[in-house]
Amino acid sequence: MAEASQVEGASARRLWLVLAVAGVLALLVLGGLWLRQRDATADHGAGLIVGDQRGGVQALLQAAGELDHVPYKIEWALFPAAAPLLEALNSDAIDIGGVGAQPFAFAYASGAKIKVVYAARQIDSPVRGEGSAIIVPAASPLHRFEDIKGRKLATIRGSAGQDLALRLFERHGLKPHDVTWVYLNNAEAKGALATGSIDAWSTWGPYVGYALLKDHQRAIGNARELPAQAGFYAANDKAIAAKHAQITDFVHRLARARKWAAGHKDEYAAVMAKETGLPLDVARFTVNDYITDPVPVGDGLRAEQNAIFNRYKAAGIIDKVPDLTGAFDPSFPPNP
């Protein structure tokens, strides 16, 4: 990365280190897995090592039939969160992996040799965005989003959960300092909400589904009222140079599988539930936000990322907006 980009990304680097701490133990545990998978793939020079989470894209591709007749070997490495996946990606332990826009941008701004090769945005529907929400206990006195003023709000620092809260603040006329931020990982925040040590929790995915459907908690705001943001697949520079054809084929399969999922939500949810152990109704809730269409990888996404960073800067989370020049590689069209 250019020297100027490294200087401007100094504050993002500090935040990225905070995000990575939560994944350090998982990184150590999974280190052997990465090495085993890298060694296995070394015998298949044309293969891909794909970073994933349990019940993620491997399950989707398998359910959609997109793992049949792949002309190269795919090895899968499972990660509990974006931070250790991005560490593995930057160290060339994996070739490609799915990450949220925010953790990708912090990693890139910190000097990671990675680029976005595929991006997709949620398809609009009556339930789009409900899987990213501000959760409160059932008996909470908070009923409108504005009621959060003066309360303790938990999320992961610099995460999609924090960006959700900041966007909702803008929508409802609040300021970031109107709440007391409590930085906890999702498991910690879930426990803190149950004990009453926080008032609300900004989270996403199965955590929201479980909170609403099993813990009978409530959402006082969600991403339904906000424009959909893009999620990414990123590859490291070495894989982009050496395995361009394989990555192109992989993103084609991914785009087709996402299209398949839109018409087969129950089948997708059943696979997710089996892979993750989630209750089937929680899996069904979760897959609604995984129904996406690919979007062009280019300047439009860079502008969207800059808007996220400008929110973080205004909130005092980072000191400067990092330079994302070169972060998006448009040479992998999602459709053949």
N, C-alpha and C positions, 0 to 999 in steps of 0.2 A: 504494500500500500504506500502511496506517496507520503513524504515526510509531513506535509501540511495536514493530511488526513489524520495522521497519528497524533499530531498536536491537538487538533480539534476534537479528536475522539478520547481525550484523556479522561473526561468525566464519565463518558460512556464505558470506558475500560473499568473504572472503579465500580460502576453499577454492574457490569458484566461479572466481575469477580464476586460480588454479593450474590448474584443469581447462581453462579457456579458452585458456591459453597454448599448449597442444598443438595447438589448432586455428587459431591466428592466421594462419599462412602459408596454410593451406587457405582461411581466410576471405578473405584478400586475393585469392587466385587465383580463388575462386568469386564474388567480388564482382561482376564483370562479368556472370556468369551470372545472379545474382539480378536485376540491373538489367535485363538483356535480357528475362528472363521477366516481370518486373513490368511493363515497358513493353508487352510483347506482350499481357499480360492486361488492361492498361488499356483496350484496345479491346474487351474483353469484360467489362463491369462486373460480370456475375454469375458470373465464373469463380473458380476456386480455384487458388492456387499451393501445391503440396504439397511439403514437404521429405522427402527419402527418401535411402536409400543404394543403391548399385548392387546389383541382385539382390533388392531389398526389396519393398515393397508394390506398386510399379508392376508389377513382374514377376508378383507373385501375382495382382493384379486382372486383368491381361491374360490370364494362364493360365486364370483362373476365368470369363472372359467378362464380368467386371464393368465393363470399360471400353467395352463396346458400348452404344450408345444413351444416353450420358450427356447430360442436357439442359442442360449448361453446359460451358464449356471448362475442362479441367484442364491446368495447366502444372506440370512437374516440375523441381525443383532438387535436384541430387545433392550429398551431403555425406559426408565421410569419417568423421565422428564426431558425437557429440551436441553438443559445445561450439559449433562453428560453426553448427550447425542452430539451436540455441537463441538464439544471437546474431541470426541472421537472423529468427527468429520474433519476438523482442522488438523488432526494428527495423522490423517490418511488411514486410520483404522477401519473406516467405512468410506464408501464412495458417494453415497447420496442418502438423504433422509428428510422426513417431513418435520417442519418446525413452524411455530407461529411467527408472525411478522416481527413482533417486538424482540424476542430473544435472538432471532437471526440478525436484526439490525445492530443490536448491541455487540454481538460477536464479531460481525464484519467491521464495525467501527473500532473494535479493539485490535484489529490486525489479522483476524482469521482469513485464511486463503480459501474463501468459499464464495459461491455466487448462487443466486436464485436461478433455477432452470425451469421451474414450473410454478404457476400460481393459479389459484382458483378462488372463486367467491361464492358464498351461499346463494342458492336459488331462492328467489322471493316466494313466500308461501304464508298462509295464516299463522304458522308456528315458527317461522324463521326468526332466529335471534332469541328464542326463549331459553336456550341452553346456556346463555351468558347472563348472569343475574346477580342482583344484590339481595342476599338472603337474610331474613330475620326469623326469630322464633315465632311460633304460632301465637303465643300470648303477648308478643311485643306491642308496645304502645305506638310503634312506628307503622303507619298505614300508607302514607304518601311518600314519595321519594324525598320531598322537601323536609320531611320529619327527621331526616338523618343529620340535619344541622346540629352541631354541638355533641355529636355522638362519636363512639369509637368504631372505626371501620377497619376490618382486617382484610389484607390481601398480600400477595407476593410483590415485593418492590420491583417496579419496572415491568410487570407482567401484563398480559391481556386483561387480567382482572382490574389492575390499577387503571389502565387506559379506559376500560368500560366505565369505571367510576368517574374519571375525569370528563369523559364525553357526556355522561349524564348530568354532571355538575353544570356544564355549559348549557345543556338543553333546559335545565330547570332553574337557571339563574343563581347557582351557588358557586362558591370559590373553593379551591383545594384546601385552604386553611379553615374552612367551616367545619371540618371533621378532624378528629385525632386519628392519624394513621397508625395502625398496628401491623407491623410486618411479620407475618407468619406463613409457613407453608400450608397447603390445603388441609393436611391431616391435623395440624395444630389448630388451625382456624375452626375446623369443625368441632373440635373438643372445646375450644374457648367459647364458641357460641352456645354450646350446650350448657356450660357452667355459668354463663352470664358475664364473663369477664370482658366480652366485647358485645357491641350492640348489633352489628351487621357484618356481613362477609361477602366480598365481591369475588365470584368464582365462575367456573364454566364447566361444560361437559357433564360427565356422569355425576360429579359432585352436586350439580344443580338438580339433576333428575332424582338422585337419592334423597336430597334434602326435601324436595317437594312431595315425592311419592311415598317415601318410606318414613322419613322423620316428621312429615306433615308440617313442615315449616312453610314460610311464605316468601314471595318475591315482591319487593316494593319498587323494583325497576329492573328492566332487562334491555337487551340489545334489539328487541323488536321495534322500538321507536327510533332506532339509529340506522344509518346506512350500513350495509354489509361491508366488512373489511375482507381483505384477501389473506389466505394462508399460503405457505410456500413449501416447495421442495427445493433443497439446496444441495449442490454437489461441490466437492473440493476441486481446486484448479488442476491437480494431477489427473483426476478421473475425467474431467471435462476434456483434457487434451488427449488422453489415451483411450477413452471409452465413449466417444461421442455417439457412435451408432447405437451402442447398448443403452445409453441414457435416453436417447431419442425414442427407441422402442419402448423403454420402460414408461416414459411419460405418456406415450400413446395408449398403452395398456391401462395406465392409471385414469386417463380421461375417459376411456370407454367404460371402465368399472364404475366410475362415479355416475356416469349416465345410466348404467344398468341399475345402480342403487336407487335412483329416483323412482323407478317403477317396481322395485322389489324391496321395499323397506322392511317388511316382515322377515324375509329371508336374511337380509343383512343383519337385522337385530338378533335373529336366532344365532347366527355365527358369532356375533360380538358377545352375546351372553355366554355362549359355550366357551369362548376363548378367555374371557375375563372373569367369569363367575358372577357377573352382574345379574340381578333379577331381570327377567325378560321385559317387564314394563319399563324399567329404567333404561335398558338398552334401546327399546323402541323410542323413548323420549330423546335419547342421546343422538340417535342416527339422524334425526331431523336436521340438526345443524351440520351434518357431514354430507349433505346433499349439495353438491357444488357444480359450477360450470367453470371451465378454464378461462382465464383472461390473459391478454397479451402481457408478456414480460418486457417491461421497458420504463420509459420516463413517467408514465402515469402512476406506476407503483412507487417509484422514487418520490414523487410528490406526496403520495399518501403516507409514506414513511416519514417524510419531513414534517407533515402535519402532526403525527404522533409525537415526534421529538419536540416540536414546538410546544405541545401541551405539557410534556415532561419538564421542559425548561421553565415555562411559566409557573409550574407548580413547585419549582425548586428541587426537582429530583435529579436533574443534570445541570451542568454549568453552561454547556455549549451544545449546539445542534451538530452532530457528527456528519462528516462528509461521506455520502454513499455513492460517490462516483465509481462506476465499474462494478456495482453490486449485482446488477441484473444482466443476465446473458440471454438475449432473444433468439439464439440460434437453435432452440429446441421447440419447434412448433408442436402444440399438443395434439394436433390432428394430422394424420398422414396426408 
